[in-house]
């Protein structure tokens, strides 16, 4: 895949700039009302009704093991995985960026813990790092 470009949908969670391939993104919405799920993992924020479909909403801050203080998530990024949809609650949405696969690097040493386990690597963009989220691992149930 050398020399190929890739488009990523970007967003911010707990100060981290993250991205996922646009092919995984179904839609981006303002925060939707969630219905709590009793006995679910803490990272499950609840369920949202997306035009009649019930979709699990994951709090991405909690999933990444980040500080959950301050203002809460404001946006839903709905990812399609197979024939299922899952919503990630994020702080703010970024833009769609085009990155060169040649610029892809392994996760930086400064990224640790759960966050490190859930990213595939990074792209350097205009003086900041864009971390590529591993959607498969992120959407897989955790043991928490």
N, C-alpha and C positions, 0 to 999 in steps of 0.2 A: 504494500500500500504506500510505498514511498512516493513523495511528490504530490499526493492527493490532498485535496482540501476537504474539510468537514465542517458542517454547520452545527453550532451548539446554541441551545436556548440557555440563557444565563439568568442567575438569580443570586440573592444575597441571603445568607442565614447566619446569624450570630457573628457578623463581620467577615465571614468567609465568602469569597466569590466562587460560586459553583456553576457547573454546566452539565447538561445532558444532551445527547444527540437529538436533533429536532425530530427524528423519526420516531422517538419514544413519546413525544408530547402530543396529547390530544387537544388540550386547550388550557388557557390561563384565565382564572376568574378571581374577582375580589373574594375575600374570605366568605365562605358560605356558612350558614348556621349548621352546627354539628349536634348530633344526638349522641350522648355518651354511651359507651359500651361497658356495662358492668363486668368486672373481673378481667378486663383486657389489659395488656401490657401498658405501662405508663406512656409509651411513645404513640399509642393509638389515641388520637385526639377525639375520635368518634366516627360517626357515619354521616355522609352528606347525601342529599337527594339531588341527583344530577339528571334533570328531565325524566324522572321516573325510575332511573337506575340508582340503586343503593351502592355507594362507593365508600370504601374505607379511607379515612383521612389520617395520615401519619404526621406527627409533629416532627419535622426534620431536625429541629434543634435538639430535641430529646434523643432522636435516633442517632445523631452524631455525637452525643455525649457532651453537648455544649451547655453553657449557662442559659437557663430559661428565664432569667430575670429581665426586667425592662419591658418595653412594649412588646406585645405578642405578635405572632405572625399575622400578616395582612392579606396574603394572597394564597390561592390554591393553584398548584401546577398539577394538572391531571395527566398522569402517565398511562400509556397503554402497554400492558404486558400480556401478550397473547390475546385472548378475548376478554381479559379483565382490565378494569381501570382502577387505579389507585391515585389518591390525591396526596401531594406533599404540601404541607403548610410551610410557607417561606416568608421571610420578612419583607422582601421587595423583589420585584421582577426586574431583570436587566433587559438586554437586547439580544437579538440573534446575531452571533458573530461567526465569521468564517475563519477557521484556523487551519494551518498547514500541518499535516501529520508529521512532517520532518521536525516540527517544533515541539513535539510531545516529549515530555521527560518523566522519569519515575517520580513518585511522590517525594516532595522535599523532606529533609530530616526534621524540619520544624513542625511538621504535621504529625501528631502522635495519637495514641489511643484509638478509640472507636472510629474517629474521623479517618485516620490512616487506613483502617481496614476497609472503609467504604469508598475510597477513591482509587481510581486506576492510575492517575498521574496528573501532570499539570502542563499548562501552556503559559508562557510569559507573554502578557499583553500590556503594552503601555505602562510599564513600571509596576504592574501588579500580577499576581498569579491567579490563573483561572484553574480551579481544581475540577477534574472530570469525575463526576459521580458514577459509581458502579451501580446502575439501576437494579440489576438482578440481585446483588447482595443487599442493597438498601431496602428493597421491597420484600426480601425474604424475612420470615418471622425471626425475631431475635430471641435469645434465651432470657432476656431481662424480665 
